[in-house]
Amino acid sequence: MDTMLEARLQTQQRNTQNTQETSLWSSGFGMKLETVTPFLGKYRPFVGRCCQTCTPKSWESLFHRSIMDLGFCNVILVKEENTRFRGWLVRRLCYFLWSLEQHIPPCQDAPQKIIENTGVQNVISGRVPSGAGEGQVPGLEKKEVQRILGHLQAPLCPFLLRLFSWALLRFLNCVFLNVQLHKGQMKMVHKAAQAQGLPLVFLSTHKSLLDGILLPFVLFSQGLGVLRVAWDPRTCSPALRALLKKLGGLFLPPEANLTLDSSEGVLARAVVHAAIEQLLVSRQPLLIFLEELPGAQGPRLSALGQTWLGLVVQAVQVGVVPDAMLVPVAITYDLVPDAPCDVYQALAPLGLWTGALAVLRSLRSWGHSPRVCVRVHLAQPFSLQEYTINARSCWGSRQTLEQLLQPIVLGQCTVVPDTEKEQDWTPATGLLLALKEEDQLLVRRLSHHVLNASVTSSAVMSTAIMATLLLFKHQKGVFLSQLLGEFSWLTEETLLRGFDVGFSGQLRCLVQHTLSLLQAHVALLHVQQGDLLVVPRLGPGLTHLARLSAELLPAFLSEAVGACAVRGLLAGRVPPEGPWELQGIELLSQSELYRQILLLLHLLPQDLLLLQPCQSSYCYCQEVLDRLIQCGLLVAEETPGSRPACDTGRQRLSAKLLWKPSGDFTDSDSDDFEEAEGRYFRLSQQSRCPDFFLFLCRLLSPLLKAFAQAATFLHQGQLPDTECADPNLAVSAIWTFRDLGVLQQTPSPAGPMLYLSPTFTSRENQEKLEQFIRQFICS
C-alpha cells in the first residue's frame, strides 16, 4: 500500500511539473516570438545523387526529374482509404485488412536449386572418397548442405509475415510519432527497378537494432516485396534467429569464417555463394547494413556488411546476373529507441523474451513520454557493374599513415608526400579473404563510397541541432529566448550546406518538442524575467548530447577541418588566446593552408571523414578552402608588390592566349600552381566570425582532445584529470597511434598486445607528437 501511495504521489508531482512547464510554454515566457520560421517549407535541398565520376550513366538515367515535386508520406499512418473496403468496421480493422492485402511473392524451390548449384556440387564431389558408394556418402553430404542452409535461411511464412506486419504496425504507432518517407525517392527506386529489371540491393546505415525490422516493413509496405535482411548472428539468440529467418532474415553460418583450407569452411562458403546467387537471380531485394551498431566499440564499417557485399560483387563478376542496382539507405531517429542512456556498451544478444519485454515496456511508457520521429532516406540507385568498371581507373598510389605523417611529426621532413592515405580498420572475414586482393580493395572502397552517400543523404534531426548548440556553444547554459534564435540559425546553416532536416513546423513547438525529448539530459530553470534557462546536465547527460551532436558533424565537417587547420597555422605565430584582431593581421598563403589541411586529413580517421575513394585529398583541400571563403571566415588578400587578381592586362594574358598545336598539353590554366602559391588570405573581421570560428573548431575538439590525452599518457604514465567520456574516441586514438607507428602490435593468447615502438620510447618524440596534435585544438 505504501508503494502504491508513493507511486501515485510521484505521478501527481510529475503531472504538476508538466502542467507548469506547459503553462510556461503557452504564456510565451513574456516574449514576442515569430510563429513560423522563414526556412521551413520554403527550401529543401535534394540529397542523395550518386557519384557522377564513378557512375555517370546512372547519375543521368536513374534520376527522377520531378522528385522535388512529391512530398512525404507517413508510412505507419494507415487509414480506411488504404484498403479496398469502406465502412465503420473497416475503420477499426484497417491495420488487419491492410496486412492481408500486402503482396507476398510465392516461395520458389530455392533449397533444391542451391543443392544443384555447380559450385556446391564441385565441393561435394571433392569431399566424396573415390571408392565409396554412391548412395550413402552423398546423402550425408546432402544433409550437411541442408544443415548449413537451414542455419543460413528458412522458407518464408506468409501467415507469420502478415501477422507480424499487423502487430508491428500497431507497435510503431504507439512508439513513434511518425515514420517519414519521401515519395519521390521511393518512386525513383521503383522506376529504376522496373526499367532495368535487375535485383535491388539496399545498403544501409545502422542506428538501432530496430532497423532490421523497421526498414523491411517500410519497403514491404511500399510494394517492393519481402526483403531478405542480412543480420548479425551475435545480436540475436537462437530462438530469435529462428523467428527472423521465417520473416526473411539471413544469418551467416559460423563455418564460413573458418580458414581457407578447411573442408567445412569450403562447403559453407559454397552454400552461401549459391544462396546469394539464387536470391539475385530470383530478384529478391536484399538489405545489408554497412555500419556496426553504435553500441559496439570498434570500426564504423562493418566487417560482416562488407562480407555480404563481397558476395554480391562476386556474383555479378562471374555473370550469374548481368548487374545489380545498389541503393544507399539511411535511417535517422530523434532519439534511438534502444541506445543506452549513460555510456557506450557492447550490446548483449537479444533474446525472444527480452525483445518481448522491451516491447511491453515501450507500450507501458506510451503516453507518459514524448514519441520520437523517424526518417527513412533512399538515395539514388546506381549500377554495380558501372561502378566496378569506372572505379578501378581512379585507383592511385597509397601509403600508410606511418609513411605519410611520422617524418613530419618528428621534424625530419616538411613536405607532405603527394599520395593518398591507406587506412582500413575492418578485419577481413573468411568469405572476404576468399576474394582476390584486388576485389577485396574494390569492396572496401565501394563500402566507403556507399556509406558516404548514405550519410550525406541523412536528414539532421532537431535533437542533433539542439545537442550541438548546448554542447559546443552553451555548455554553461543559455536563455530560451537566445536558444530559439540560434536554433533557427543553425537549421538555416545546415540547409545551406546541402543537408536536409527531418522536421518542420512552428519554431516554438519544435523547440518545445526537442527539449521534452531531452528532458533527462537538460534542466529547465524558470527565472524572474519570464524566461527559461536551459542548462545541460553534467555526467551522462553530456555524453548523450555528444552522441546526438555527432549526427550534425558531416554537414560542417569541411569547415571544421579548415578552421582547425587555420588554428594550427596560427599556433606558432600568435598566442593561442590572442584577440581576433591580432590573428586577423597574419597573412595565410594558399600553399601553407593546403599543407596544414593535408596534415589534419591524414591524422583524422577514415571512418570519420568518409571521403569518396574517387576524390583526391588535394581536391578535398580545395573544397575546404572554398567552404571557408563561402562562409566568410577567410577573405582574399593582395600581397604588396603583386599584380592585382582583377588585372586582366594583355601583358599577363598574352602568353596564355596564344594558340597551341593540337595535342599540346604542356600548358594548362587549371594546373597553374605558381599562381596559386601567390594567393594569400586573411581572417575576416566581421563581428560574427570569432564565435563561428570557435564553434567550428569545437566540433572536432572531442576527438582531437582524445588524441592529445593519449599522447600525454605516453610520457606521463597516467590518465589526465579529464578522461575521455566516449570509449570509441579512445579506441580511435589507439588505432591511429598504431597506424602512425607510435604503437606496435603483437599477438598473444589473451589477444593483441600493444607496446611503444622504439622510435617513440624517447620523451622528446612523445612531446613532439603531443605538440603536433595540440596545434589543431582550440580551447
SVG drawing of the C-alpha trace seen along z (x, -y; Angstrom):
<svg xmlns="http://www.w3.org/2000/svg" viewBox="-20 -47 85 95">
<polyline fill="none" stroke="black" stroke-width="0.4" points="0.0,0.0 2.9,-2.4 4.4,-1.7 1.2,-2.4 0.7,-5.7 4.3,-6.7 3.9,-5.9 0.7,-7.9 2.4,-10.9 5.3,-10.8 2.8,-10.7 0.9,-13.7 4.2,-15.6 5.2,-14.8 1.8,-15.9 2.1,-19.1 5.5,-19.8 4.4,-19.1 1.4,-21.4 3.7,-24.2 6.0,-23.7 3.0,-23.7 1.7,-26.9 5.2,-28.5 5.2,-27.5 1.7,-28.7 2.4,-32.0 5.3,-32.6 7.7,-33.4 6.9,-37.0 8.5,-37.4 7.2,-38.1 8.2,-35.2 7.9,-34.6 5.2,-32.0 6.8,-30.4 10.5,-30.4 11.4,-31.5 13.3,-28.4 10.6,-25.7 8.7,-24.6 10.4,-27.1 13.8,-25.5 14.6,-21.8 17.8,-20.6 17.8,-17.5 20.2,-14.9 21.4,-11.5 22.6,-11.9 25.0,-9.1 28.7,-9.9 29.0,-11.5 32.6,-10.4 32.2,-6.7 28.6,-6.2 27.9,-8.9 25.3,-6.8 23.3,-6.1 23.6,-9.7 21.9,-10.8 19.4,-8.0 18.2,-6.8 17.4,-10.3 13.7,-11.1 13.2,-14.6 10.1,-15.5 11.4,-14.2 11.2,-17.5 7.5,-18.0 6.5,-15.0 6.1,-15.3 6.5,-13.0 4.2,-10.2 3.8,-8.8 4.3,-5.1 2.7,-4.0 -0.4,-6.1 -2.9,-3.5 -6.5,-4.6 -9.7,-3.3 -8.5,-4.8 -5.5,-2.5 -7.8,0.6 -10.3,1.6 -13.1,1.6 -15.2,-1.2 -17.4,-1.3 -17.5,-1.6 -16.0,1.8 -13.3,1.3 -12.0,-1.8 -11.4,0.3 -9.9,3.2 -7.9,1.2 -4.5,2.4 -5.5,6.0 -7.1,5.6 -4.0,3.7 -1.7,6.5 -3.9,9.0 -3.7,7.0 0.1,6.8 1.5,8.8 3.9,11.6 5.7,13.3 5.3,17.1 8.1,19.1 10.2,20.8 12.0,24.1 15.3,22.4 16.8,25.2 16.8,27.7 18.3,25.2 21.1,24.4 21.9,28.0 22.1,28.4 24.4,25.4 27.6,26.1 29.8,24.7 28.2,26.8 28.3,29.9 32.0,29.4 32.8,29.1 30.7,32.2 32.4,34.3 35.8,33.3 34.8,34.4 33.4,37.8 36.0,40.6 36.5,42.3 35.9,45.8 32.7,45.0 29.3,46.0 27.0,43.6 24.1,43.9 25.2,43.3 28.0,40.6 26.3,38.2 23.3,38.5 25.3,37.4 26.8,34.5 23.3,33.5 22.2,33.4 25.3,31.3 24.3,28.9 20.8,28.7 22.1,28.1 24.2,25.2 21.3,23.9 19.0,24.1 21.4,22.0 21.6,19.5 17.9,19.0 14.4,20.6 11.4,20.6 9.2,17.5 5.9,18.0 3.2,15.8 0.9,16.1 3.6,15.2 4.6,12.2 1.1,10.8 0.6,11.3 3.9,9.7 3.2,6.8 -0.1,6.1 1.5,6.3 4.4,4.2 2.2,1.5 0.3,1.2 3.6,1.1 5.1,-1.6 2.1,-3.8 2.4,-3.5 6.2,-4.3 6.7,-6.7 5.0,-10.0 5.6,-9.3 7.9,-7.4 8.5,-9.7 9.5,-8.6 10.0,-10.8 7.6,-9.7 9.9,-11.0 12.8,-8.9 10.5,-5.8 9.3,-6.5 12.9,-6.8 13.7,-3.3 10.6,-1.8 11.4,-3.2 15.0,-2.0 13.9,1.5 11.2,1.6 13.4,0.1 16.5,2.2 14.8,5.4 17.7,6.1 17.8,7.1 17.9,4.4 20.5,4.4 19.8,1.8 23.0,0.8 22.1,-1.0 23.5,-2.7 22.8,-1.1 21.5,-3.2 19.4,-0.7 18.6,3.0 15.1,1.9 16.5,1.0 16.4,4.6 12.7,4.8 11.6,1.2 13.4,0.9 11.9,4.2 8.5,3.1 8.8,-0.3 9.9,1.1 7.4,4.0 4.6,1.5 5.7,-0.3 5.3,2.7 9.0,3.8 8.3,7.3 9.8,9.2 13.3,8.1 16.0,10.5 17.9,8.9 21.5,9.9 21.5,10.0 24.5,10.2 24.2,13.6 25.9,12.0 22.9,9.8 20.2,12.5 19.6,15.5 18.8,18.9 15.1,18.5 15.0,15.0 17.1,16.2 14.6,18.9 11.7,16.3 13.6,13.8 14.6,16.4 10.8,17.1 10.4,13.4 13.2,13.1 16.4,13.0 19.8,14.3 22.4,15.4 26.0,16.3 26.9,19.9 29.9,19.9 31.7,22.4 32.0,19.8 34.6,17.9 36.9,20.9 40.3,21.0 40.5,21.3 42.0,24.8 39.2,26.1 36.8,28.5 33.9,27.4 34.6,23.8 34.8,24.5 31.4,26.2 29.8,23.5 31.2,20.8 29.9,22.6 26.4,22.9 26.4,19.2 27.6,18.2 24.9,20.4 22.2,18.9 23.2,15.3 23.2,16.2 19.8,17.8 18.5,14.7 19.8,12.3 18.5,14.5 15.0,14.5 15.2,10.7 14.5,10.8 15.6,7.5 18.5,7.7 19.2,5.4 22.8,5.2 24.0,3.0 27.4,1.4 27.8,0.0 28.4,1.6 25.9,1.0 26.5,-2.2 26.9,-0.2 29.9,1.8 33.3,0.4 35.3,0.7 35.4,-0.5 32.5,-2.2 32.5,0.0 31.1,3.5 33.2,6.5 30.0,8.6 28.4,6.0 31.5,6.0 31.3,9.8 27.7,9.8 28.5,7.0 31.5,9.0 29.2,11.9 27.0,9.7 30.1,8.2 31.4,11.7 28.0,12.9 27.9,10.0 31.5,10.5 31.1,14.2 28.0,13.4 25.3,15.0 23.3,11.8 24.3,9.1 24.2,6.3 22.6,5.3 21.2,1.9 22.7,0.6 20.6,-1.8 22.2,-3.6 19.8,-3.8 19.9,-5.9 17.6,-6.0 17.6,-8.7 15.8,-9.0 15.1,-11.9 16.3,-9.5 17.5,-6.0 15.0,-3.7 17.4,-1.1 20.5,-3.2 22.0,-3.1 21.5,-6.4 24.8,-6.5 27.7,-5.2 28.5,-3.2 28.5,0.5 28.5,3.7 25.0,4.9 24.3,8.4 22.5,10.9 18.8,10.0 16.5,12.9 13.0,13.5 11.6,12.9 14.0,10.0 12.6,8.4 9.0,9.0 9.7,7.4 11.2,4.4 8.1,4.1 5.9,4.2 8.0,1.6 7.7,-0.7 3.9,-0.2 3.7,-0.8 5.5,-4.1 3.3,-5.2 1.5,-8.4 3.9,-9.3 7.0,-10.1 7.1,-12.1 7.2,-10.0 10.0,-10.3 10.1,-10.9 11.9,-8.7 13.0,-9.5 14.0,-6.9 16.1,-8.1 16.6,-6.3 19.5,-7.8 19.7,-7.5 20.3,-3.9 23.3,-3.2 24.8,-0.3 27.3,2.0 28.7,3.1 29.3,-0.6 30.9,-1.4 33.2,1.7 34.4,0.6 34.9,-3.1 36.2,-2.9 39.3,-0.9 40.6,-3.8 40.5,-6.1 42.9,-4.0 46.2,-5.7 49.3,-5.1 48.7,-5.0 50.9,-4.9 50.4,-4.1 49.9,-6.8 53.3,-5.9 55.0,-6.7 53.0,-9.9 52.9,-11.5 55.6,-10.2 58.6,-12.0 56.6,-15.3 55.6,-14.8 59.3,-14.1 60.5,-17.1 62.5,-15.0 60.6,-16.3 58.4,-19.2 57.0,-18.2 53.8,-16.2 54.0,-13.3 51.8,-13.6 49.9,-10.4 46.7,-9.1 46.4,-7.5 45.7,-3.8 43.8,-3.0 41.4,-0.1 40.3,0.8 37.8,3.5 39.1,7.1 38.7,9.4 36.5,12.4 36.9,15.8 34.4,15.1 36.1,11.8 39.6,13.4 38.3,15.9 38.2,13.0 41.2,11.7 43.2,8.9 42.0,6.5 38.4,7.5 38.8,7.0 40.1,3.5 37.1,2.9 34.6,4.0 36.3,1.8 36.2,-1.3 32.7,-0.6 31.6,-0.4 33.1,-3.7 31.5,-5.2 28.0,-3.9 28.4,-4.9 29.4,-8.4 26.2,-8.6 24.1,-7.3 25.5,-9.8 25.2,-12.8 21.6,-11.9 20.6,-11.6 18.4,-14.3 19.5,-16.2 17.0,-15.8 16.1,-18.6 17.7,-16.8 21.1,-16.8 20.8,-20.6 19.8,-21.2 22.5,-19.0 25.2,-20.7 24.1,-24.1 24.1,-23.1 27.3,-21.2 29.6,-23.4 28.1,-26.9 26.3,-27.0 27.6,-24.2 27.1,-26.5 23.5,-27.3 21.5,-29.6 18.3,-31.6 15.5,-30.2 14.9,-33.4 18.5,-33.2 18.3,-29.5 15.2,-29.9 17.2,-32.3 20.3,-30.1 18.2,-27.0 16.8,-28.8 20.3,-30.0 21.9,-26.6 19.0,-25.0 19.4,-27.5 23.2,-26.9 22.6,-23.2 20.2,-23.6 22.5,-25.9 25.2,-23.2 23.0,-20.8 21.8,-18.7 18.1,-18.1 16.4,-18.4 14.0,-15.9 11.4,-18.3 9.1,-21.2 6.6,-23.4 6.4,-26.3 9.7,-27.3 8.4,-27.4 6.7,-24.0 9.8,-22.5 12.0,-23.7 9.4,-22.5 9.2,-19.1 13.0,-18.8 13.5,-19.8 10.9,-17.4 12.8,-14.6 16.0,-15.7 14.3,-16.3 16.5,-13.6 19.7,-15.4 18.6,-19.1 17.4,-21.1 14.9,-24.0 15.2,-26.7 12.5,-29.4 13.9,-32.9 12.1,-36.0 12.3,-37.8 9.8,-35.4 12.4,-33.5 13.7,-29.9 17.4,-29.0 18.3,-25.8 21.3,-24.0 22.7,-20.6 23.1,-18.2 26.6,-17.0 27.9,-13.5 26.0,-11.0 23.9,-13.9 26.9,-15.4 27.8,-12.0 24.4,-11.6 24.4,-15.1 27.8,-14.3 26.4,-11.2 23.5,-13.2 25.7,-16.1 27.8,-13.7 24.9,-13.4 25.4,-17.1 29.2,-16.9 29.1,-15.7 27.2,-18.9 30.0,-21.1 33.0,-18.7 34.8,-20.6 34.6,-23.9 35.6,-22.3 38.7,-20.7 39.5,-24.1 39.1,-26.0 41.3,-23.6 43.9,-23.8 43.9,-27.6 44.2,-27.3 47.3,-25.1 48.8,-27.5 48.4,-30.4 49.5,-28.4 53.2,-29.3 52.6,-32.9 50.2,-34.5 49.3,-33.5 46.5,-30.9 44.4,-33.2 45.2,-36.3 42.5,-38.7 40.8,-38.1 42.1,-41.4 45.7,-40.2 45.1,-36.9 43.5,-38.7 46.7,-40.6 48.5,-37.4 48.6,-36.6 48.0,-32.9 49.3,-31.6 47.3,-29.1 50.2,-26.6 50.5,-26.8 46.8,-26.2 46.9,-23.2 49.7,-21.7 48.0,-22.2 44.7,-20.8 46.5,-17.7 48.2,-17.1 44.9,-17.2 43.2,-15.0 45.9,-12.3 45.6,-12.5 41.8,-12.1 40.4,-8.6 39.0,-7.5 35.8,-6.3 35.2,-9.9 36.0,-11.6 34.3,-9.1 35.9,-10.7 34.9,-9.3 37.7,-7.0 37.5,-8.7 38.2,-12.1 41.9,-13.0 43.0,-14.7 44.1,-17.8 40.6,-18.2 39.2,-18.0 41.7,-20.7 40.4,-23.0 36.8,-22.2 37.7,-23.0 39.3,-26.3 36.3,-27.2 33.9,-26.5 35.9,-28.7 35.7,-31.5 32.0,-31.0 31.1,-31.1 33.0,-34.3 35.9,-33.2 38.6,-33.8 39.0,-36.8 41.4,-37.1 44.3,-39.5 46.5,-41.1 50.2,-41.0 52.2,-44.2 54.0,-44.4 52.0,-41.6 49.8,-42.2 46.1,-42.5 44.0,-39.5 41.5,-41.7 44.2,-42.9 43.4,-41.4 46.0,-43.4 47.4,-42.0 50.9,-41.6 49.6,-39.0 47.3,-37.1 49.1,-37.2 51.2,-34.1 48.2,-32.1 46.0,-33.2 48.4,-32.0 47.1,-29.1 48.8,-25.8 49.3,-22.9 46.8,-20.2 47.7,-17.7 50.0,-20.1 49.0,-19.8 52.2,-21.3 50.4,-24.4 47.2,-24.2 45.5,-27.1 43.9,-24.7 47.4,-23.5 49.0,-26.9 50.3,-26.2 52.8,-29.1 49.9,-31.5 48.1,-29.5 51.2,-29.8 51.0,-33.6 47.5,-33.8 47.1,-34.9 44.1,-35.1 43.3,-36.8 40.8,-36.0 37.6,-38.1 37.0,-40.8 33.2,-40.5 31.6,-40.5 30.1,-37.0 33.4,-35.3 35.1,-34.8 32.2,-32.9 31.6,-30.9 35.3,-30.0 35.3,-28.8 32.1,-26.8 33.7,-25.0 36.9,-24.2 34.9,-22.7 33.1,-20.3 36.4,-18.3 37.7,-19.1 36.4,-15.9 38.3,-13.6 41.4,-15.8 41.5,-16.1 41.2,-12.3 44.3,-12.0 46.1,-14.6 45.3,-12.9 46.6,-9.6 49.8,-11.3 50.0,-12.8 49.6,-9.4 52.6,-8.1 55.2,-10.3 53.3,-10.9 52.2,-7.3 48.8,-8.3 45.5,-9.4 44.7,-13.2 42.1,-14.6 39.5,-14.9 39.2,-11.4 37.6,-10.6 33.8,-10.2 33.3,-8.2 35.2,-4.9 35.0,-5.0 37.2,-8.1 39.8,-6.3 39.7,-3.3 40.2,-5.7 43.2,-7.2 44.8,-3.8 44.3,-2.6 45.5,-5.9 48.7,-5.7 49.1,-2.1 48.9,-3.2 51.2,-6.2 53.9,-3.8 53.6,-5.1 52.4,-1.7 53.2,1.8 51.0,4.8 51.9,8.4 49.6,11.4 49.2,13.2 46.9,15.8 44.9,13.1 44.6,11.0 46.6,8.4 49.2,6.7 50.3,3.1 53.7,1.6 55.6,-1.6 57.7,-1.4 61.4,-2.1 61.0,-5.5 58.6,-6.8 60.3,-5.5 62.2,-8.8 60.4,-11.5 61.4,-14.1 59.5,-12.3 56.5,-11.8 56.4,-15.5 56.7,-16.2 53.7,-14.0 51.6,-15.8 52.6,-19.2 51.7,-18.2 48.2,-17.2 47.6,-20.1 48.3,-22.7 44.8,-21.9 42.9,-22.2 41.2,-25.5 40.3,-25.8"/>
</svg>
